[in-house]
Amino acid sequence: MKKILIVEDSDMVMKILRHLVQSASLPYEAVYATSLAQATAIYEQTPTDFFAALVDLNLPDAPNGEVVDFTLGKKIPTIVLTGSYDEKRREQLFAKGIVDYVTKEGRYAYSKAIGMIQRLEKNQHIKVLVVDDSDMSRKHMANLFRRHLFHVLEAVDGVDAIKVMLENSDIKLLITDYNMPKMDGFELVRNLRYKYDKTDLIMIGVSGESNEALSAKFIKHGANDFLRKPFHPEEFYCRIIHNVESLELVEQITYNAQRDHLTGLFHRSHFFNIARDMYKSAVEKAAPLSMAIINIDHFSDINERHGNAWGDVALKHIATSLNNMLGRFLLARADSDDFYVLMPGLDHEKAAALLSKVKQLLAADDCVINGEATRFYFSAGVTCRMGQSLDQQIAQANIYLRRAKEAGGNMIVDDGDAEE
């Protein structure tokens, strides 16, 4: 497991940091030191295992920020804690390559420092594209992103940028210079906005030209923000993080709007939003598309015997199991203990065989309900008869489900059974 090195000589501050680290549930082991000597000894034990460092600028055995030189020298992303703000020292720290600094001004400041570590963790999974025909300028911005652990790609002009975008559909942020050959920044932003909404791709314009209208033009062409060169690293990071966190907030709201609040699976409405397009595509391509409705046998007994709270525990367990096995398809909690699964590319025989295996695995997976080991079984109706609409196909699957229930449950009925 990667480690976070925290170096602080104040007992009170260290106590606060320990509590905040524990509350944050970071996916890293925190190791603590009160001096540069201790930090050096800890590092030498496992020198390759450090994700980040949070260090006090002034320590008894390192009064002039020597601990920052130590951690940066070991290529550990470093956040600095300091008791006072000093403009000259701030410039020196950013020139050395720190991630950021935090002044010790109460509990909020320490929470902010831990939040920076969480931000670094998230940044590892964010892909950014830097577009600039100047090698020096492009490399400078790319290095600033890498200092915060972003995954960085580069392009030398607008045409090259579009090529990179086509090859990397998961790019979340693009920063582009204005004056470039072949395709300038305005044209690049305008062309990309035809495909990407502002909530899909952040685009930030940059320019060293003195034209005051550049920022407005960039934003009118579709950019989220604008930076004027030369910019201070602190301003750069504030703008970048603000935009990234805004995008993440929109993504979280969208995610929550699509999900069942209890199980985390798609809810019924979102299922239909996606399923209708999948149905239309299958019809156009004359491709197989199987629809299954799953219902948990005797689920009401859980609520009646143990109460609704334990029923919720059971549903979460069942949903997690189904998602692990069927998550590559369109899976949703339709209502109470009913689940929908739309399986493109599978005919009814393959879909029924798959669900039969899922049924066996679920039945073998114990769930502790109110202290009792409980196993769950389900019935399902499966059809690849598409009828005249998705609603007709779902209605057919529901007919098969009722037959399975009427036959005693714990079974799957599909188109083949109907033909017998």
C-alpha positions as CSV (number, residue, x, y, z in Angstrom):
1,M,0.0,0.0,0.0
2,K,1.2,3.5,-0.9
3,K,1.9,5.8,2.0
4,I,1.4,9.5,2.9
5,L,4.2,11.1,4.8
6,I,3.0,13.7,7.3
7,V,5.7,15.8,9.1
8,E,4.6,18.2,11.8
9,D,6.3,19.0,15.2
10,S,3.2,20.5,16.9
11,D,1.4,17.9,19.1
12,M,-1.9,19.8,18.7
13,V,-1.7,20.1,14.9
14,M,-0.6,16.5,14.6
15,K,-3.6,15.3,16.6
16,I,-5.9,17.2,14.3
17,L,-4.2,15.8,11.2
18,R,-4.4,12.2,12.5
19,H,-8.2,12.7,13.1
20,L,-8.8,14.2,9.7
21,V,-6.8,11.5,7.9
22,Q,-8.7,8.8,9.7
23,S,-12.1,10.5,8.9
24,A,-11.2,10.9,5.2
25,S,-10.7,7.1,4.8
26,L,-7.8,7.7,2.3
27,P,-6.7,4.6,0.3
28,Y,-3.2,5.1,1.7
29,E,-1.3,4.4,4.9
30,A,-0.4,7.6,6.8
31,V,3.0,7.6,8.5
32,Y,3.9,10.4,10.9
33,A,7.2,12.2,11.8
34,T,8.0,15.2,14.0
35,S,11.3,16.1,12.5
36,L,13.3,15.9,9.3
37,A,15.5,13.2,10.8
38,Q,12.4,11.0,11.5
39,A,11.0,11.6,8.1
40,T,14.3,10.6,6.5
41,A,14.5,7.4,8.6
42,I,10.9,6.5,7.6
43,Y,11.5,7.1,3.9
44,E,14.7,5.0,3.9
45,Q,12.6,2.0,5.2
46,T,10.3,2.0,2.1
47,P,11.6,4.5,-0.4
48,T,9.3,3.7,-3.3
49,D,6.0,3.6,-1.5
50,F,5.1,7.3,-1.0
51,F,2.1,8.8,-2.8
52,A,2.4,12.3,-1.3
53,A,3.8,14.3,1.6
54,L,2.3,16.9,3.9
55,V,5.1,18.8,5.7
56,D,5.6,21.6,8.1
57,L,7.8,24.3,6.6
58,N,9.6,25.0,9.8
59,L,10.9,22.1,11.9
60,P,13.3,22.1,14.9
61,D,16.0,20.4,12.8
62,A,14.9,22.0,9.5
63,P,14.0,25.6,10.2
64,N,14.4,26.9,6.7
65,G,12.2,24.5,4.8
66,E,14.8,21.8,4.3
67,V,12.1,19.1,4.6
68,V,10.5,20.4,1.5
69,D,13.8,20.0,-0.4
70,F,14.0,16.5,1.0
71,T,10.6,15.3,-0.2
72,L,10.8,17.1,-3.5
73,G,14.2,15.6,-4.0
74,K,12.7,12.2,-3.6
75,K,10.0,13.1,-6.2
76,I,7.2,13.0,-3.7
77,P,4.3,15.4,-4.4
78,T,4.5,17.8,-1.5
79,I,1.9,20.0,0.2
80,V,3.4,22.6,2.6
81,L,2.0,23.7,6.0
82,T,3.2,27.1,7.1
83,G,2.5,29.3,10.1
84,S,2.7,32.6,8.2
85,Y,2.2,33.9,4.7
86,D,5.3,35.3,3.0
87,E,5.2,36.4,-0.7
88,K,8.8,35.7,-1.3
89,R,8.7,32.3,0.3
90,R,5.5,31.5,-1.7
91,E,7.3,32.2,-4.9
92,Q,10.3,30.1,-3.9
93,L,8.1,27.1,-3.0
94,F,6.2,27.1,-6.2
95,A,9.4,27.5,-8.2
96,K,10.7,24.4,-6.4
97,G,7.6,22.5,-7.5
98,I,5.3,22.0,-4.6
99,V,1.7,21.0,-5.1
100,D,0.4,23.8,-2.9
101,Y,0.7,25.4,0.5
102,V,-1.7,25.9,3.4
103,T,-1.4,28.5,6.1
104,K,-2.2,27.3,9.6
105,E,-5.4,29.3,10.3
106,G,-7.6,26.9,12.1
107,R,-9.2,23.5,11.5
108,Y,-10.5,24.5,8.0
109,A,-6.9,24.9,6.8
110,Y,-6.0,21.3,7.9
111,S,-9.2,20.0,6.3
112,K,-8.1,21.8,3.1
113,A,-4.7,20.1,3.2
114,I,-6.2,16.7,3.5
115,G,-8.6,17.6,0.7
116,M,-5.6,18.4,-1.5
117,I,-4.4,14.8,-1.0
118,Q,-7.8,13.5,-2.0
119,R,-7.6,15.8,-5.0
120,L,-4.3,14.3,-6.1
121,E,-5.9,10.8,-5.8
122,K,-8.7,11.8,-8.1
123,N,-6.4,13.6,-10.6
124,Q,-4.6,10.4,-11.4
125,H,-7.7,9.3,-13.2
126,I,-8.3,12.5,-15.2
127,K,-6.9,12.7,-18.7
128,V,-6.0,16.2,-20.0
129,L,-4.8,17.5,-23.4
130,V,-2.4,20.4,-23.7
131,V,-2.4,22.1,-27.1
132,D,0.3,24.7,-28.0
133,D,2.6,25.0,-31.0
134,S,5.4,26.4,-28.7
135,D,7.4,23.5,-27.2
136,M,8.4,25.6,-24.2
137,S,4.9,26.8,-23.4
138,R,3.4,23.3,-24.0
139,K,5.9,21.5,-21.8
140,H,5.5,24.1,-19.1
141,M,1.8,23.6,-18.8
142,A,2.1,19.8,-19.2
143,N,4.6,19.8,-16.3
144,L,2.2,21.9,-14.1
145,F,-0.5,19.3,-14.7
146,R,1.9,16.4,-14.0
147,R,2.9,18.0,-10.7
148,H,-0.7,17.5,-9.7
149,L,-0.7,13.9,-11.0
150,F,-3.0,14.4,-14.0
151,H,-2.6,12.1,-17.0
152,V,-1.3,14.4,-19.6
153,L,-1.3,14.2,-23.4
154,E,0.1,16.9,-25.8
155,A,-0.7,18.3,-29.2
156,V,1.1,20.8,-31.3
157,D,-1.9,22.5,-33.0
158,G,-5.6,22.3,-33.5
159,V,-5.5,19.6,-36.2
160,D,-3.2,17.4,-34.0
161,A,-5.5,18.0,-31.0
162,I,-8.6,16.7,-32.9
163,K,-6.6,13.6,-33.8
164,V,-5.6,13.0,-30.2
165,M,-9.3,13.6,-29.1
166,L,-10.5,10.9,-31.5
167,E,-8.0,8.5,-30.2
168,N,-8.7,9.3,-26.5
169,S,-12.5,9.7,-25.9
170,D,-12.0,9.9,-22.2
171,I,-10.2,13.2,-22.2
172,K,-11.9,15.4,-19.6
173,L,-10.0,18.7,-20.0
174,L,-8.3,20.5,-22.9
175,I,-6.2,23.7,-22.5
176,T,-5.3,25.4,-25.8
177,D,-3.2,28.4,-26.9
178,Y,-4.9,30.9,-29.3
179,N,-2.3,31.6,-32.0
180,M,-1.4,28.3,-33.7
181,P,-0.8,27.2,-37.3
182,K,-3.3,25.1,-39.3
183,M,-6.1,25.6,-36.7
184,D,-6.1,28.3,-34.0
185,G,-7.6,28.0,-30.5
186,F,-10.9,29.6,-31.4
187,E,-11.5,27.3,-34.3
188,L,-10.5,24.2,-32.2
189,V,-12.9,25.1,-29.4
190,R,-15.7,25.9,-31.8
191,N,-15.3,22.6,-33.7
192,L,-15.1,20.5,-30.5
193,R,-18.2,22.1,-29.0
194,Y,-20.3,20.6,-31.8
195,K,-19.5,17.2,-30.3
196,Y,-18.8,17.9,-26.6
197,D,-21.0,19.7,-24.2
198,K,-19.5,21.9,-21.5
199,T,-20.4,19.2,-19.0
200,D,-18.6,16.6,-21.0
201,L,-15.3,18.4,-21.8
202,I,-13.7,21.4,-20.1
203,M,-11.9,23.7,-22.5
204,I,-9.7,26.5,-21.3
205,G,-8.1,29.1,-23.6
206,V,-4.7,30.6,-23.0
207,S,-2.8,33.4,-24.8
208,G,0.0,35.8,-24.3
209,E,-1.4,38.4,-26.6
210,S,-2.5,41.7,-25.2
211,N,-5.9,41.8,-26.9
212,E,-8.4,42.4,-24.1
213,A,-11.2,40.8,-26.1
214,L,-9.5,37.4,-26.3
215,S,-11.1,36.0,-23.1
216,A,-14.6,37.0,-24.2
217,K,-14.0,35.5,-27.7
218,F,-12.8,32.2,-26.3
219,I,-15.8,31.9,-23.9
220,K,-18.2,32.8,-26.7
221,H,-16.7,30.2,-28.9
222,G,-17.4,27.6,-26.2
223,A,-14.5,27.7,-23.7
224,N,-15.2,27.2,-20.0
225,D,-12.5,29.6,-18.9
226,F,-9.5,31.7,-20.0
227,L,-5.9,32.3,-18.7
228,R,-3.6,35.0,-19.8
229,K,0.1,34.2,-20.1
230,P,2.3,34.5,-18.2
231,F,0.3,33.1,-15.3
232,H,1.4,32.1,-11.8
233,P,1.2,28.4,-11.0
234,E,-1.2,29.1,-8.1
235,E,-3.6,30.9,-10.5
236,F,-3.3,28.0,-13.0
237,Y,-4.2,25.4,-10.3
238,C,-7.1,27.5,-8.9
239,R,-8.7,27.8,-12.4
240,I,-8.1,24.1,-13.3
241,I,-9.3,22.7,-10.0
242,H,-12.4,25.0,-10.0
243,N,-13.4,23.7,-13.4
244,V,-12.6,20.1,-12.7
245,E,-14.6,20.1,-9.5
246,S,-17.6,21.8,-11.2
247,L,-17.5,19.0,-13.8
248,E,-17.3,16.4,-11.1
249,L,-20.3,17.9,-9.3
250,V,-22.4,17.8,-12.5
251,E,-21.3,14.2,-13.1
252,Q,-22.3,13.3,-9.6
253,I,-25.7,15.0,-9.9
254,T,-26.2,13.2,-13.2
255,Y,-25.2,9.9,-11.7
256,N,-27.6,10.3,-8.8
257,A,-30.4,11.2,-11.1
258,Q,-30.0,8.0,-13.0
259,R,-29.7,5.7,-10.0
260,D,-31.9,3.9,-7.6
261,H,-31.1,5.5,-4.2
262,L,-31.0,2.1,-2.3
263,T,-29.2,-0.3,-4.6
264,G,-27.1,2.1,-6.8
265,L,-28.4,0.3,-10.0
266,F,-30.1,2.3,-12.7
267,H,-33.7,3.1,-11.9
268,R,-36.7,2.3,-14.1
269,S,-36.9,5.7,-15.8
270,H,-33.3,5.7,-16.9
271,F,-33.6,2.1,-18.0
272,F,-36.3,3.1,-20.5
273,N,-34.2,6.1,-21.7
274,I,-31.4,3.9,-22.7
275,A,-33.3,0.8,-23.6
276,R,-35.4,2.4,-26.3
277,D,-32.3,3.4,-28.2
278,M,-30.9,-0.1,-27.8
279,Y,-34.1,-1.6,-29.0
280,K,-34.2,0.7,-32.1
281,S,-30.6,-0.2,-32.9
282,A,-31.3,-3.9,-32.6
283,V,-34.3,-3.6,-35.0
284,E,-32.3,-1.6,-37.6
285,K,-29.4,-4.1,-37.5
286,A,-31.7,-7.2,-37.2
287,A,-29.6,-8.2,-34.2
288,P,-30.7,-10.3,-31.3
289,L,-31.9,-8.5,-28.2
290,S,-33.1,-10.4,-25.1
291,M,-35.2,-8.9,-22.3
292,A,-35.4,-10.5,-18.9
293,I,-37.4,-9.6,-15.8
294,I,-36.1,-11.1,-12.6
295,N,-38.2,-11.3,-9.4
296,I,-36.8,-12.5,-6.1
297,D,-38.8,-15.5,-4.8
298,H,-40.6,-15.0,-1.4
299,F,-38.9,-11.7,-0.8
300,S,-41.9,-10.3,1.2
301,D,-41.1,-12.9,3.8
302,I,-37.9,-11.0,4.7
303,N,-39.8,-7.8,5.4
304,E,-42.5,-9.5,7.3
305,R,-40.2,-11.6,9.4
306,H,-37.3,-9.1,10.0
307,G,-38.6,-5.7,9.1
308,N,-38.0,-3.3,6.1
309,A,-34.5,-2.3,7.2
310,W,-33.3,-5.9,6.8
311,G,-35.2,-6.0,3.5
312,D,-33.1,-3.1,2.4
313,V,-29.9,-5.0,3.4
314,A,-31.1,-8.0,1.3
315,L,-31.9,-5.8,-1.7
316,K,-28.4,-4.3,-1.6
317,H,-26.8,-7.7,-1.4
318,I,-28.9,-9.0,-4.3
319,A,-28.3,-5.9,-6.4
320,T,-24.5,-6.1,-5.8
321,S,-24.5,-9.8,-6.8
322,L,-26.6,-9.1,-10.0
323,N,-24.4,-6.2,-11.0
324,N,-21.2,-8.2,-10.6
325,M,-22.6,-10.8,-12.9
326,L,-24.8,-8.8,-15.3
327,G,-23.3,-5.3,-15.1
328,R,-22.0,-5.5,-18.7
329,F,-25.6,-5.4,-19.8
330,L,-28.3,-2.8,-19.1
331,L,-29.4,-3.7,-15.6
332,A,-31.9,-1.8,-13.5
333,R,-34.0,-2.1,-10.4
334,A,-37.5,-1.8,-11.8
335,D,-39.7,-1.9,-8.7
336,S,-39.3,-3.3,-5.2
337,D,-37.7,-6.8,-5.8
338,D,-38.1,-6.7,-9.6
339,F,-35.0,-6.2,-11.9
340,Y,-34.8,-5.6,-15.6
341,V,-31.9,-6.8,-17.8
342,L,-31.6,-5.9,-21.5
343,M,-29.0,-8.1,-23.2
344,P,-28.0,-7.0,-26.8
345,G,-26.4,-9.8,-28.8
346,L,-28.0,-12.7,-26.9
347,D,-30.9,-14.7,-28.2
348,H,-33.3,-16.2,-25.6
349,E,-31.4,-19.5,-25.3
350,K,-28.1,-17.8,-24.5
351,A,-29.8,-15.3,-22.2
352,A,-31.7,-18.0,-20.3
353,A,-28.5,-20.1,-19.9
354,L,-26.7,-17.0,-18.5
355,L,-29.4,-16.2,-16.1
356,S,-29.5,-19.9,-15.0
357,K,-25.8,-19.6,-14.0
358,V,-26.5,-16.3,-12.3
359,K,-29.4,-17.9,-10.3
360,Q,-27.1,-20.7,-9.2
361,L,-24.4,-18.3,-8.0
362,L,-26.8,-16.0,-6.2
363,A,-28.3,-19.0,-4.4
364,A,-24.8,-20.1,-3.2
365,D,-24.0,-16.6,-1.8
366,D,-25.0,-16.3,1.8
367,C,-26.4,-13.0,3.1
368,V,-26.6,-12.4,6.9
369,I,-30.0,-11.1,7.7
370,N,-30.6,-10.3,11.4
371,G,-27.9,-12.8,12.4
372,E,-29.2,-15.6,10.1
373,A,-27.4,-16.8,6.9
374,T,-29.9,-16.4,4.1
375,R,-29.9,-17.5,0.5
376,F,-32.0,-16.0,-2.3
377,Y,-33.6,-17.5,-5.3
378,F,-35.3,-15.9,-8.2
379,S,-37.7,-16.5,-11.1
380,A,-37.3,-14.9,-14.5
381,G,-39.0,-14.4,-17.8
382,V,-36.7,-14.1,-20.8
383,T,-37.6,-13.2,-24.4
384,C,-35.9,-12.1,-27.6
385,R,-39.3,-11.7,-29.3
386,M,-39.2,-7.9,-29.9
387,G,-42.8,-7.4,-31.1
388,Q,-43.6,-4.0,-32.3
389,S,-42.1,-2.0,-29.4
390,L,-39.9,-2.3,-26.4
391,D,-43.0,-2.2,-24.2
392,Q,-44.4,-5.3,-26.0
393,Q,-41.1,-7.1,-25.5
394,I,-41.2,-6.3,-21.7
395,A,-44.8,-7.4,-21.6
396,Q,-43.8,-10.8,-23.1
397,A,-41.1,-11.2,-20.6
398,N,-43.6,-10.4,-17.8
399,I,-45.9,-13.1,-19.1
400,Y,-43.1,-15.7,-18.9
401,L,-42.2,-14.4,-15.3
402,R,-45.8,-15.1,-14.2
403,R,-45.6,-18.6,-15.6
404,A,-42.4,-19.2,-13.7
405,K,-44.1,-18.0,-10.5
406,E,-47.2,-20.1,-11.1
407,A,-45.1,-23.2,-11.6
408,G,-43.6,-22.7,-8.1
409,G,-40.8,-20.2,-8.7
410,N,-37.0,-20.7,-8.7
411,M,-37.1,-21.2,-12.4
412,I,-36.6,-19.4,-15.7
413,V,-39.2,-19.4,-18.5
414,D,-38.1,-18.3,-22.0
415,D,-39.3,-18.4,-25.6
416,G,-38.3,-22.0,-26.0
417,D,-40.6,-23.0,-23.1
418,A,-43.5,-21.2,-24.7
419,E,-43.0,-23.2,-27.9
420,E,-43.1,-26.6,-26.2
